[in-house]
Amino acid sequence: MKNKIVLIGMPGCGKSTIGKLISKELNLKFIDMDNYIEKMTAKTIPQLFEHGEDYFRDFETLACTELSERSNVLISSGGGVIKRKENIGILKKESYIIFIDRPLEELLNDVDISKRPLLKEGREKLIKLYEERYELYKSSADDIVKNDKGLRNTIDIMEKLIKFNLIID
């Protein structure tokens, strides 16, 4: 039975903001995967990336494994979690995965690239990541929710989907 929610999507699509609000409304524990990795390693995400992306992704896979053992949680994944099929395989077993699909123009206007290791090259890098990842997000998700009509609208749609598709203790 699926007893947890995982949010996937581009940096800046709303995974953390929406996840925190929905988890409160549905009485679920909220876990931000990047924060979880930082606590696990006692290093920041940028510090982990200093050793290379693969080094970071290894910890991300470990986090997927550990978090997949929890129940009644809502997990906001890192934007690149879909880059390893293994991660999605681990999460899909007992998780309902929602892709928060936010239009590229809105991402470009809102994302603070200074705090994102993979985006330090600027807008062009965000566009490239979007093009590389979009189909992976779609193929990894159980459902896709557009985040283009306001926060409350997006949350309402997601809550209906979650209540319909999830077994929560």
Sequence and secondary structure as in RCSB ss.txt:
>XXXX:A:sequence
MKNKIVLIGMPGCGKSTIGKLISKELNLKFIDMDNYIEKMTAKTIPQLFEHGEDYFRDFETLACTELSERSNVLI
SSGGGVIKRKENIGILKKESYIIFIDRPLEELLNDVDISKRPLLKEGREKLIKLYEERYELYKSSADDIVKNDKG
LRNTIDIMEKLIKFNLIID
>XXXX:A:secstr
   EEEEE STTSSHHHHHHHHHHHTT EEEEHHHHHHHHHTS HHHHHTT HHHHHHHHHHHHHHHTT  SEEE
E  TTGGGSHHHHHHHHTTEEEEEEE  HHHHHHH  GGG GGGTT HHHHHHHHHHHHHHHHHH SEEEE  S 
HHHHHHHHHHHHHHH    
